[in-house]
């Protein structure tokens, strides 16, 4: 029997065993509503379900009965604030019973995170035999756990970044653009990325092709929900303007772990617009850097720092589950440490990483555990230590 045939046979046997043993266990998990509560997943499933029924996916009064049937902890409607072009991603799950859909959703998010970490490892020149380091990093990074426990969508944001970089490096701009379109699920986190794409389109034909492909995909995704509810975009805008009530909470009432939110708290009247001052400053700075260079933007080199600054200056959001995108700067650091012969550098960065994860996970049972404003600064410090410690010599990913 050939080696390939033996491997296929072993995989087949393992699959059969997993199905026979796993199905009864999955049924038990599905029956236990106290295990893996749906939390934020309720917003994606209920919005998709509303759309499939031809109803308003952004009406809190219609969403609450669905959400309370899933999770009795719902007091006010948990809104899917993502634009309607996100709804096509939720429809296949909304067509299923919510508990089955939840497990499949978690599997998709975990798969997106692991695949992204693996792609980053390849992009930044990691030894193929050490790819397991990127998987371990993804699985042990505290925001990954928050993402899975909350049932959030941020794994697809990370996949958007990794897919863009991978296919841009492979000179397949259309595919790069289609993956970049995933970052528009939460556009407030990627304003800097969007600006650089637009600026680069002035002088880079491949980036123009990426924007065209990504824009076309978003256009199709924007029209698709209208097949079920032609007013979906109007209803989204109305929900954004809706005042708070007993069943509804706007983004203005949220506490955001951002610099902009702290700045807002310091100003008289706490104007919501103040939260966007840091990102506006960052946009101006990135624009000036681009203008100063007058040469093609080195995406793999500058993306880690670009994402760090974007997370640090985001106008709102940037909760722990969103910060899974920081695997982008973390994986290049891991690549460097896997090759360096500097034990002190390895020890210092590993210690910073362990302390970060310990403190984040320690807070997981606390109220407001998603609001850890120091996650991004700590990763930024680790990145700076790596650069100052010698990783700057790796031309593929240094910032400058």
Helices and strands as residue ranges (DSSP letters): H 3-31, H 41-52, H 60-70, G 84-86, H 87-94, H 98-123, G 128-130, H 132-140, H 142-150, H 154-169, H 173-180, G 181-189, H 191-200, H 205-224, G 225-227, H 232-241, G 251-253, H 259-266, G 272-276, H 277-293, H 299-313, G 322-326, H 327-339, H 343-362, H 375-388, G 391-393
